[in-house]
Amino acid sequence: MEEERADTTEWLEGPTPETAEALAEAGYGLLAAPLARRGVRTPSEAEAFLAPHRRDLHDPFLLHGMEEAVERLRTACRDRRTVAVVGDYDVDGVTACALLTAVLRALGAEVVPILPNRLTEGYGFQVFQVETAHRAGASLVVTVDCGTTSAGAVQAAIDRGIDVIVTDHHVVGSDFPSQAIQINPLQDDCGYPFRHLCGAGLAFKLAQGMLRRSGREEPLAALLRMACLGTIADVVPLVGENRAIAALGLRALSETRSPGLRALMRVARITGPVSSTEVAFRLGPRINAAGRLADAGLALRLLLTRDSAEADRLAGELDTLNRNRQAEERRVVKQAAELFAARDPLPGILVAWSPEWHRGVVGIAAGRLAREFHRPVILLGVDGETGTGSGRSIPHLDLHSFVAGFRHRTTRFGGHPQAIGLSVAVSELPELRNAMEETAEWPPELLVRRREYELALSAEKIGTGLYTELARLEPHGEGNRRPLIRLGPLERVGSLREFGQDHVKLRVRDARGEGSEAGRPVWLLGWSWRERAARLDGRFEVLGALEWDSYQGGPVVRLEDARPAESDQAPERRMSA
């Protein structure tokens, strides 16, 4: 599917803001344009961007509701009351729950962590969790990464005499009970200077507030290493305070003595400094796998354990679950792609469901298919009379607002502009799909697949020096993607090297015409690129991101796209920056 449509993709050089000129004059050279594209305007802003510092962390008490929440929690800790911490089953919810559980226990509270089961209970703060907290003797419930749209559960807790503090970063509901405390930077009356904290980020801010008011020293490294896991894995923008949390947290993660995290890094084969890529593609998926296929409590226990033997056992279980998750995901993607490929023309939104699809993987499968078909995708797994699933969108298209117009047809619904979760009666699904397809009339330009690259280079420019310079833009993530590089025209050197699940490595060099001197070869790396790479012949050009290959000890270009070369003209003469 993606392979068949790749040649319709537009390759565009990213626009260069006027501020890049001043940054270039200040000595930022190759980084001037990338920095300007990331909103950096002045040399002082460039230094702050390239060297995140703890001073970039805002005062937690600027968050609306923080003062009241801290006082209520301090009372509970002083009186050694039981506090229930209700989280979610993904990396953000699990790390937020682990962080707050550890801090509240250190401050004297009896903490009961509660995580939902994705398959039997579903997402969000629910009444049955209130009952669990009530049976445990909790006088206070704190939610992390959920609760802002759970007015019924919040009111149920209040009716039972349980205080409620909701910390959440999802779109705010309109009927939230006034007796509860809400910490959410998206509230209309919240003047916090950064609106994009995730659940773990908000748990970090609450922990900071608690420790400061309690006169305790902040174990910043321990807090940040947990917060950075949720921040990177939840794909919130890695700008502003999130960039500081991620950068400082990665440093702390690389030096952690936590038995659970060290065991997880061992099974993920991470050695040396931990990068944002390794969190996103090695650590995060293993933590997520517990909630997707089994019980998120496995991951929570791993993060909280101080026993090395237990840590090794739990990390092994998560590693096995992750391999099973990968197999399930591939199966769902293949079946759904075949269904969608049969549609001609393609509707503006793709919706499908099946009793064969595991509800724990439909979200990540939807994300892959949204990228492949370049339009929003909603996939649901059917169990009995209910379909439960997730949707993923494409850039500049707010899926949450769109699906909110069909909320009356769902039994559960929530999420972000780019990702939603929902439950729908199976009997409603055909009509709901038809209604969505009829309504999904997007501006045509949104459905044109475009890739913006930041640098156009010859292959001979790829080397350790270039990698070192571009690495100053780390950590990468949403809002600060690894710079996309255009290389070509190229020609292959030698044969493909295949490994893993259809992964390949190949060597290329500049194709400069007959009789010209051959350039230095460069390695390309393609994940699930076996079929596409086999077709790379003659002269071609590629888009890719520069990464470090720890196995060979050098830079490698991770493939994003490829096509026949436009011309044999040197790329430096085509670029304007």
VOVO-371770 format. One record per residue (C-alpha): z, x, y; residue in one letter. Coordinates in steps of 0.02 Angstrom, whole numbers, padded with zeros to 5 digits, always signed. Each point is the difference from the previous one (the first is absolute). Example, Ala and Ser with C-alpha at 12.3 -4.5 7.8 and 13.67 -1.06 7.14 Angstrom:
BEGIN
+00390+00615-00225A-00033+00069+00172S
//
This chain:
BEGIN
+00000+00000+00000M+00055+00126+00132E-00128+00122-00067E-00140-00127+00022E+00046-00040+00179R+00046+00174+00060A-00171+00031+00079D+00024-00149+00117T+00150+00083+00081T-00020+00056+00180E+00063+00174+00039W+00056+00016+00179L+00079+00142+00095E+00164-00062+00073G-00002-00021+00189P+00083+00141+00094T+00120-00058+00138P-00011+00084+00170E+00173+00071-00027T-00070+00119-00132A-00073+00110+00137E+00170+00036+00077A+00073+00035-00172L-00142+00120-00039A+00030+00090+00165E+00185+00013-00046A-00047+00098-00156G+00001-00131-00137Y-00178+00042-00051G-00054-00088-00159L+00149-00118+00010L-00038-00062+00176A-00113-00145-00051A+00104-00054-00151P+00158+00000+00107L-00084-00101+00136A-00061-00127-00128R+00181-00021-00055R+00055-00048+00175G+00059+00171+00056V-00040+00024+00185R+00090+00155+00063T+00054+00171-00064P+00182-00056-00003S-00047-00151-00106E-00101+00115-00113A+00151+00111-00029E+00108-00152-00040A-00133-00063-00121F-00023+00167-00088L+00187+00039-00010A+00098-00162-00036P+00185+00022+00042H+00159-00099-00025R+00001-00037+00187R-00150-00114-00038D+00119-00118-00093L+00051-00143+00113H+00176-00065+00029D+00031-00129-00138P+00098-00109+00121F-00159-00038+00096L-00042-00119-00143L+00046-00179+00036H+00145-00053-00111G+00056+00177-00043M+00166-00003+00093E+00055-00162-00082E-00062+00053-00172A+00092+00166+00007V+00163-00081+00053E-00010-00127-00140R-00039+00134-00128L+00138+00114+00064R+00125-00139-00024T-00061-00027-00178A+00013+00186-00038C+00173+00016+00080R+00065-00147-00101D-00090+00063-00157R-00091-00164-00022R-00145-00030-00117T-00171+00012+00084V-00161-00051-00087A-00155+00099+00049V-00157-00099-00043V-00162+00099-00005G-00177-00014-00064D-00086+00068-00155Y-00120+00122+00085D+00032+00178+00061V+00050-00057+00174D+00124-00130-00063G+00073+00112-00136V+00024+00152+00113T+00074-00108+00137A+00120-00077-00124C+00049+00170-00070A+00028+00074+00173L+00110-00141+00064L+00094-00016-00165T+00047+00184+00005A+00056-00004+00182V+00104-00159-00015L+00086+00065-00156R+00041+00162+00091A+00077-00103+00140L+00113-00097-00117G-00092-00160-00045A-00021-00066-00177E-00189-00016-00010V-00101-00110-00117V-00186+00044+00012P-00117-00143-00046I-00186+00024-00031L-00117-00141-00053P-00104+00003-00157N-00182-00014+00053R-00053-00093-00158L+00141-00127-00018T+00068-00018+00176E-00133+00054+00124G+00011+00072+00174Y+00128-00029+00136G+00180-00051+00031F+00032-00156-00104Q+00140-00123-00035V+00032+00066-00176F+00041+00169+00079Q+00127-00087+00110V+00078-00070-00158E+00004+00174-00077T+00085+00069+00155A+00123-00145+00002H+00047+00028-00183R+00029+00184+00038A+00123-00048+00137G-00108+00060+00144A+00055-00054+00174S-00154+00077+00080L-00183+00015-00048V-00115+00130+00078V-00185-00016-00036T-00119+00148+00010V-00189-00020+00009D+00013-00189-00019C+00084-00155+00069G-00083-00034+00166T-00095-00150-00071T+00137-00052-00123S+00087-00130+00108A+00052-00104-00152G+00087+00144-00088A+00083+00058+00161V+00066-00175+00032Q+00059-00014-00181A+00104+00157+00023A+00074-00063+00163I+00045-00166-00082D+00098+00098-00131R+00096+00095+00132G-00099+00162-00021I-00051+00095+00156D-00183+00055+00004V-00084+00150+00082I-00188+00004-00021V-00094+00163+00027T-00186-00024-00018D-00166+00052+00075H-00111-00145-00056H-00068-00135+00114V+00148-00098+00070V+00028-00179-00056G+00027-00139+00127S+00148-00089-00079D+00123+00143-00025F+00183-00060+00000P+00088+00053+00160S+00164+00038-00091Q-00078+00150-00088A-00036+00169+00076I-00179+00060-00003Q-00060+00178+00028I-00189-00002+00012N-00099+00094+00133P-00130-00140-00003L+00123-00124+00076Q-00054-00062+00172D+00166+00050+00077D+00005+00175-00077C-00035+00138+00125G+00001+00143-00125Y-00130+00130+00053P-00086+00007-00171F-00056-00155-00094R-00067+00073-00162H+00154+00052-00099L-00005-00051-00183C+00145-00068-00103G+00064+00175-00044A-00017+00051+00182G+00108-00146+00055L+00127+00038-00136A+00004+00177+00068F+00033-00064+00177K+00140-00114-00062L+00076+00144-00097A-00008+00108+00156Q+00088-00136+00100G+00136-00021-00130M+00035+00187-00015L+00006+00025+00189R+00119-00144+00032R+00108+00059-00146S+00014+00174+00073G-00082+00076-00153R-00125+00142+00000E-00176-00058-00038E-00071+00081-00159P-00169-00006+00084L-00095+00091-00138A+00065-00118-00136A-00041-00153+00106L-00172+00059+00053L-00061+00052-00172R+00029-00178-00061M-00070-00081+00159A-00157+00107-00008C-00040-00059-00177L-00004-00181+00057G-00088+00040+00164T-00144+00093-00082I-00016-00114-00152A+00001-00161+00102D-00153+00059+00099V+00076-00035+00171V-00080+00098+00144P+00056+00182-00005L+00012+00013+00188V+00148+00000+00118G+00168-00009-00084E-00079-00025-00171N-00084+00169+00017R+00168+00081+00035A+00081-00089-00148I-00142+00054-00115A-00010+00180+00059A+00188+00032+00002L+00023-00096-00161G-00133+00100-00092L+00088+00161+00045R+00163-00071-00065A-00086-00067-00156L-00069+00172-00040S+00177+00071+00002E+00091-00145-00082T+00137+00028-00128R-00001-00183-00053S-00012-00003-00191P-00108-00157+00005G-00126+00064+00125L-00011+00170-00082R-00032-00082-00169A-00133-00111+00077L-00086+00149+00078M+00000+00090-00167R-00088-00141-00093V-00121-00017+00146A-00036+00187-00013R+00045+00036+00180I+00049+00178+00039T+00031+00076+00169G+00001-00098+00163P-00028-00188-00019V-00146-00072+00098S-00035-00177+00058S-00144-00005-00126T+00119+00038-00142E+00119-00136+00057V-00142-00125+00014A-00087+00041-00164F+00131+00078-00114R+00178-00050+00046L-00032-00171+00075G-00103-00070-00145P+00134+00051-00126R+00137-00085+00100I-00111-00152+00022N-00042-00008-00185A+00177-00057-00042A-00016-00156+00106G-00180-00033-00049R+00019+00003-00189L+00187-00005-00038A+00157-00002+00108D+00013+00083+00171A+00182+00036-00045G-00064+00148-00103L-00063+00084+00157A+00158-00044+00098L+00109+00078-00134R-00107+00157+00003L+00020+00018+00189L+00188-00026-00007L+00047+00097-00157T+00094+00165+00008R-00021+00033-00185D-00143+00119-00043S-00021-00062-00178A-00012-00181+00057E-00120+00053+00137A-00116+00084-00126D+00002-00154-00112R-00036-00121+00142L-00136+00110+00074A-00084+00005-00171G+00005-00190-00012E-00078-00017+00173L-00136+00125-00046D-00045-00101-00155T+00000-00163+00099L-00116+00078+00128N-00127+00048-00133R+00006-00178-00067N-00021-00066+00177R-00155+00106+00025Q-00079-00070-00158A+00040-00180+00050E-00068+00029+00174E-00165+00069-00064R-00021-00152-00113R+00031-00124+00142V-00115+00092+00119V-00141+00003-00128K+00014-00185-00043Q+00017-00058+00180A-00143+00112+00058A-00114-00077-00130E+00044-00175+00062L-00032+00047+00181F-00160+00095-00035A-00074-00160-00073A+00019-00088+00168R-00158-00001+00105D+00023-00006+00145P+00177+00065+00008L+00119-00115+00094P+00104+00069+00144G+00156+00002-00109I+00012+00030-00187L+00129-00100-00099V+00025+00005-00188A+00136-00032-00129W+00027+00020-00186S+00140-00024-00128P-00050+00172-00069E+00045+00091+00160W+00171+00080+00019H+00081-00062+00160R+00076+00171+00028G-00168+00085+00030V-00107-00132+00086V+00051+00063+00172G-00059+00178-00024I-00154-00065-00091A-00038-00112+00149A+00015+00151+00114G-00127+00098-00100R-00121-00146-00005L+00020-00035+00186A-00057+00178+00033R-00140-00014-00128E-00071-00167+00060F+00054+00025+00181H+00076-00171+00026R+00173-00078-00030P+00046-00025-00183V+00134-00112-00076I+00042+00017-00185L+00127-00105-00096L+00073+00012-00172G+00027-00169-00082V+00158-00044-00095D+00009-00181-00056G-00034-00114+00147E+00020+00132+00136T-00110+00139+00065G+00093+00144+00084T-00089+00142+00085G-00043+00104+00150S-00137+00022+00127G-00064+00154+00090R-00109+00007+00154S-00119+00118+00088I+00021+00083+00170P+00006-00114+00152H+00018-00160-00102L+00170-00087-00001D+00017-00075-00174L+00176-00065+00031H-00055-00107+00147S-00149-00064-00099F+00099-00050-00155V+00138-00075+00108A-00123-00139+00038G+00009-00047-00185F+00189+00019-00017R+00019-00185-00040H-00097+00030-00162R+00117+00141-00057T+00174-00005-00073T+00043+00174+00067R-00085+00106+00132F+00037+00152+00107G-00055+00174+00046G-00090+00105+00131H-00170-00009+00088P-00073+00115-00134Q+00098-00058-00154A+00066-00169-00056I+00090-00073-00150G-00011-00180-00056L+00032-00124-00140S-00112-00151-00028V-00004-00141-00127A-00145+00033-00119V-00067-00175+00030S-00018+00044+00186E-00092+00164-00024L-00182-00059-00012P+00015-00108+00156E+00095+00136+00092L-00133+00129-00041R-00139-00116+00059N+00092-00037+00162A+00032+00185+00033M-00182+00046-00034E-00061-00136+00118E+00117+00058+00137T-00025+00189-00020A-00140+00020+00125E+00037+00172+00071W-00099+00086+00139P-00142+00088-00093P+00047+00170+00069E+00168-00007-00092L-00089-00003-00168L-00109+00151+00036V+00072+00144-00098R+00028+00147+00117R+00076+00170-00023R+00049+00101+00153E+00008+00187-00023Y+00087+00118+00119E-00083+00167-00036L-00177+00048-00052A-00003+00173-00077L-00099+00114-00112S+00076+00039-00169A+00028+00181+00048E+00128-00057+00129K+00114-00067-00138I+00140+00122-00033G+00185+00036+00010T-00004+00021+00188G-00076-00172+00029L+00122-00078-00123Y+00149+00081+00087T-00056-00062+00169E-00032-00179-00057L+00165-00001-00096A+00089-00001+00167R-00046-00185+00010L+00110-00038-00152E+00079-00113-00055P-00149-00113-00027H-00001-00187-00028G-00045-00163+00085E-00043+00034+00183G-00018+00186-00035N-00122+00017-00143R-00051+00172-00062R-00152+00047+00106P-00163-00048-00084L-00126+00143-00003I-00188-00015-00016R-00081+00141-00100L-00184+00027-00032G-00136+00020-00042P+00072+00070-00162L-00061+00049-00172E+00095+00012-00163R+00051+00166-00076V+00026-00009-00188G+00051-00151-00103S+00130-00136+00021L+00175+00026-00063R+00072-00162-00068E+00184-00035-00024F+00121-00145-00017G-00061-00179+00027Q-00179+00031+00061D+00055+00132+00126H-00114+00147+00043V-00008+00166+00091K-00161+00082+00054L-00053+00148+00105R-00123-00017+00142V-00073+00109+00137R-00102-00024+00156D-00182-00043-00037A-00095+00095+00132R-00177-00004-00065G-00100+00116-00110E+00022+00184+00027G+00157-00013+00106S+00160+00087-00049E+00116-00106-00107A+00167-00045+00077G+00173+00018-00077R+00034-00136-00131P+00128-00136+00034V+00091-00109-00126W-00014-00190+00010L+00124-00112-00090L-00040-00180-00048G+00128-00122-00069W-00090-00125-00113S-00164+00076+00058W-00082+00047-00164R-00148-00120+00014E-00031+00031+00184R+00017+00188-00013A-00124+00005-00143A-00130-00071+00120R+00028+00133+00133L-00159+00099-00014D-00121+00084+00118G+00062+00002+00180R+00145-00113+00043F+00143-00017+00122E+00179-00059-00024V+00150-00067+00092L+00167+00066-00057G+00175+00054+00047A+00061+00178-00011L+00147+00023-00119E+00086+00144-00088W-00035+00023-00185D+00163+00065-00071S-00081+00038-00168Y-00132+00118+00069Q+00099+00052+00153G-00126-00045+00134G-00075-00138+00107P-00104-00138-00080V-00096-00145+00079V+00054-00167-00076R-00155-00111-00007L-00005-00164+00094E-00188-00035+00006D-00167+00084-00034A-00185-00032+00031R-00167+00090+00007P-00009+00119+00147A-00075-00070+00160E-00082+00166+00040S+00016+00184-00025D+00061+00023+00178Q+00166+00092+00011A+00143-00123+00028P+00070+00100+00146E-00159-00040+00098R+00021-00187-00036R+00181-00012+00056M+00054-00034+00177S+00179+00060-00013A
//
